[in-house]
Amino acid sequence: MDNFIGKNVLITGGSSGIGLSTAIRFAAEGANVYILARTVEKLTQAAETIAQARQSPSQVVGTIVADVSDWDALSAALGPWIEHNGVPDVLVNSAGFVEPGRFDEQDIALFRSMNDIDYYGTVYASRLVVPGMVQRGSGTIVNISSMLGIFPMYAYTAYCGSKYAVRGFTDALRAELKPSGVNVTLVFPWDTQTPQYEYENQHKPQLVKEIWGEDGVMSADSVAKDILKAVKNHRYVVTPGFEGTLVYMLCHQFSFLVRPVIDFFIQRAWRKVHDA
C-alpha cells in the first residue's frame, strides 16, 4: 500500500494506547480513521485528538461503540457500519487487556476476560471484515500480540495464553489469506507506555519487577510508527524496538536457550525477593 490517502482504517481499542497512537499516525497520512471501543467519553476525546492530526479537514474521523469480546454486540455495530462505509482497507486489532498474577492465586474469571478480549476480540473483528476483503481482493489485517506471545513469563499464564493464541491464529490466517490478496501483519510489542501498562504495573508481583525493572519501556507512538511502515511494505512480523527485535531473534535462532535463561532470571529474582 503506497499511501493511505482516502483509505478507510478501522482500529479496535482505538481510544487509548497503541490503538490511539496508530490512529493518529494513519490520520496524519491522509486516511479516514474509525476507532472502536466501549466507552463513549474516551472515544469522543480520542476522536478530537485524532482530528487534529489530519492532513485535511475532509478526512473522516468516526467512532463506534462496541465490545470486541461480545460477538453479537460487535456484529450489530459493525454490520451496519460496513454496509454504509464499505469494508475497511485496514483493520488494526489493538483492543487488549492484561492483569498479571500467579496462576495459583489469580481469579479464574481473569483467564476468560483476557481470552475474550485479546484473542476472541481479534477473531471476531477479523471475521466480520475478512469476507469483504477477500471478495474485493485487497486489504490488510494487523493483529497485535506481545513479546509474551513469543516467550513465557512468571505471573503471566493468562496473558501468555491469550497472546500465544493470537500468534497462532494470525500465522494460520496469513497462510489462508495470502492467495486472496489480503495482507496480514503480526505485531509483538515490548513493554509500551500506555494506560493499560500503568494498570498492569499496579498488579505486577515484585518478583517480576526485579526481573525486568522499568528500563526499555517504549512509547506507543514508536510502536505505531513501526506498524504503519509494516502495512506500507506488506511486512508480516513487526518487532518494535531493539530489545523486542533481539528477543524475537534469540527465540527463533536459539530457542533451546530461552527456557534456561528465563529460569535463571526468575530464580535470581526469587532469591532476592525472598531473602529481603
Secondary structure, 3 states (H helix, E strand, C coil): CCCCCCCEEEEECCCCHHHHHHHHHHHHCCCEEEEEECCHHHHHHHHHHHHCCCCCCCCCEEEEECCCCCHHHHHHHHHHHHHHHCCCCEEEECCCCCCCCCCCCCCHHHHHHHHHHHHHHHHHHHHHHHHHHHHHCCCEEEEECCHHHCCCCCCCHHHHHHHHHHHHHHHHHHHHHHHHCCEEEEECCCCEECHHHHHHHHHCCHHHHHHHCCCCCEEHHHHHHHHHHHHHHCCCEECCCHHHHHHHHHHHHCHHHHHHHHHHHHHHHHHHHHHC
